[in-house]
């Protein structure tokens, strides 16, 4: 097997934390992996990308060729459009709908979502809502990692150990919040895919998910948590 993943966003959104979880989960499965250095401006607000590759065979390059990415995972809707040329014909865009308006004349969000919706395979996630539900507005990256888990062919639980490694020094509460964020991403991505497969137009899918109560989403996420943890 082989997976090529582009991670995109802006500085301060946690791109490296996502890459850490993916690479270590791949290593734990006995897979070869390579991660590029972060490209772009790593300071807060600057554009950031990282290439992550893992495979059951040796990987020779840490850079994904154009047209070969299986997943472009973005924490920001404008940033994903910088990298769509990397997407393979069967690849998927997994994108947060929450804008980071760090440039003059930032395009309307509706315009960006329409651009993304042109791609046959896409998943749009309101990571802001789900991060707040998880307990912190700062865990949107873990929401998006959970949302992409099935597309990168990993169980969400494969990331748990590495979430604990990342956040364990802060507190158990921070760890639990990020584990919950992962599960909320899984739940909403599954809802999005289900509605999309039924032929529902993207904006209606987003509206339908918006109408699902917070309590319902939390209840579904709780079922996916490790034993002994509550949503």
LINKA-V519801 format. One record per residue. RES is the residue in one small letter. PSI is psi in radians with two decimals (NA if undefined). NEAR is the number of other C-alpha atoms within 10 Angstrom. D_FIRST is the distance of its C-alpha to the first C-alpha in whole Angstrom. Layout:
RES,PSI,NEAR,D_FIRST / RES,PSI,NEAR,D_FIRST
This chain:
x,2.75,8,0 / x,2.44,16,4 / x,2.35,18,7 / x,2.14,26,10 / x,2.23,26,13 / x,2.22,26,17 / x,2.25,25,19 / x,2.61,29,23 / x,-2.66,26,26 / x,2.82,23,30 / x,2.35,19,31 / x,-0.07,15,31 / x,-0.06,20,29 / x,0.54,20,27 / x,-0.77,24,24 / x,-0.57,19,23 / x,-0.71,16,23 / x,-0.79,22,20 / x,-0.71,21,19 / x,-0.80,19,20 / x,-0.77,21,18 / x,-0.84,25,15 / x,-0.74,21,15 / x,-0.60,17,16 / x,-0.68,23,14 / x,-0.74,21,11 / x,-0.72,14,14 / x,-0.52,11,15 / x,0.01,12,12 / x,0.34,12,12 / x,2.65,19,9 / x,2.51,18,10 / x,2.72,25,12 / x,2.49,19,14 / x,2.30,22,17 / x,2.82,16,19 / x,2.71,13,23 / x,2.30,17,24 / x,2.63,12,26 / x,-2.80,13,29 / x,1.95,13,32 / x,-0.18,15,31 / x,2.80,11,34 / x,2.21,12,35 / x,-0.28,16,35 / x,2.66,14,33 / x,2.38,20,30 / x,2.45,24,27 / x,2.69,26,23 / x,2.44,22,20 / x,2.24,21,17 / x,2.23,25,14 / x,2.38,26,11 / x,2.64,25,8 / x,2.71,17,5 / x,-0.21,14,5 / x,2.81,11,8 / x,2.46,12,11 / x,2.27,14,11 / x,-0.49,9,15 / x,2.54,12,16 / x,0.03,17,16 / x,2.26,16,17 / x,2.23,21,15 / x,2.74,13,17 / x,2.42,12,19 / x,0.21,15,18 / x,0.04,17,14 / x,2.25,26,14 / x,-0.55,23,12 / x,2.32,26,14 / x,1.95,26,18 / x,2.00,29,19 / x,2.41,29,23 / x,0.19,30,26 / x,2.32,22,28 / x,-0.51,25,29 / x,-0.70,27,30 / x,-0.59,22,28 / x,-0.53,24,25 / x,-0.30,16,27 / x,-0.36,12,27 / x,0.14,20,23 / x,-0.37,20,22 / x,-0.27,14,22 / x,-0.33,20,19 / x,2.35,23,18 / x,2.84,17,16 / x,-0.51,13,18 / x,0.12,13,15 / x,2.98,22,15 / x,2.47,23,17 / x,2.19,27,20 / x,1.96,27,20 / x,2.38,28,24 / x,2.45,26,27 / x,-0.02,22,30 / x,2.01,18,32 / x,2.63,17,34 / x,1.68,16,34 / x,1.42,14,37 / x,0.16,12,38 / x,2.71,9,39 / x,2.61,6,42 / x,0.68,7,42 / x,2.31,12,39 / x,2.68,12,38 / x,2.47,11,39 / x,-0.69,15,36 / x,-0.67,12,36 / x,-0.78,12,36 / x,-0.74,18,32 / x,-0.61,18,31 / x,-0.69,12,32 / x,-0.75,13,30 / x,-0.66,23,27 / x,-0.27,17,28 / x,-0.52,10,28 / x,2.35,16,24 / x,-0.74,12,23 / x,1.98,16,20 / x,2.63,21,22 / x,2.16,26,23 / x,2.31,26,26 / x,2.28,24,27 / x,1.46,21,30 / x,-0.45,28,29 / x,-0.83,20,33 / x,-0.80,16,34 / x,-0.60,27,31 / x,-0.74,25,32 / x,-0.68,15,35 / x,-0.66,19,35 / x,-0.48,25,33 / x,-0.04,17,35 / x,2.31,16,35 / x,-0.12,14,35 / x,0.05,18,33 / x,0.44,24,29 / x,-0.51,28,28 / x,-0.65,28,25 / x,-0.59,30,24 / x,-0.82,32,25 / x,-0.59,30,23 / x,-0.75,29,20 / x,-0.70,28,20 / x,-0.53,31,20 / x,-0.07,27,17 / x,-0.82,21,15 / x,-0.53,14,14 / x,-0.46,17,13 / x,0.20,18,11 / x,0.86,11,10 / x,2.47,16,12 / x,2.48,13,15 / x,-0.53,21,18 / x,-0.33,18,20 / x,-0.34,17,17 / x,-0.20,24,19 / x,-0.81,20,22 / x,-0.65,15,23 / x,-0.46,20,22 / x,-0.74,22,24 / x,-0.70,18,27 / x,-0.67,12,27 / x,-0.75,16,27 / x,-0.05,17,30 / x,-0.54,15,31 / x,-0.34,10,34 / x,-1.07,10,35 / x,2.82,10,36 / x,-0.56,12,35 / x,-0.73,12,36 / x,-0.71,19,33 / x,-0.88,21,30 / x,-0.67,23,31 / x,-0.75,21,32 / x,-0.60,27,28 / x,-0.67,29,27 / x,-0.70,30,29 / x,-0.73,32,27 / x,-0.83,33,24 / x,-0.66,31,25 / x,-0.65,31,27 / x,-0.72,29,24 / x,-0.84,25,22 / x,-0.85,20,25 / x,-0.62,27,26 / x,-0.69,25,23 / x,-0.69,16,23 / x,-0.76,18,27 / x,-0.84,22,26 / x,-0.71,17,23 / x,-0.87,13,25 / x,-0.70,17,28 / x,-0.71,17,26 / x,-0.43,10,25 / x,-0.05,8,29 / x,0.18,10,30 / x,2.40,15,31 / x,2.59,12,32 / x,-0.81,20,30 / x,-0.60,14,34 / x,-0.58,12,35 / x,-0.82,19,31 / x,-0.69,20,32 / x,-0.73,10,36 / x,-0.71,14,35 / x,-0.64,18,33 / x,-0.53,13,35 / x,-0.20,9,38 / x,2.31,12,36 / x,2.66,10,38 / x,-0.72,12,37 / x,-0.69,11,38 / x,-0.75,10,35 / x,-0.75,19,32 / x,-0.68,20,33 / x,-0.75,15,34 / x,-0.67,16,30 / x,-0.65,23,29 / x,-0.61,17,31 / x,-0.36,13,29 / x,-0.13,20,26 / x,2.68,20,27 / x,2.65,13,27 / x,2.38,8,30 / x,-0.03,5,33 / x,2.51,12,33 / x,2.60,14,34 / x,NA,22,34
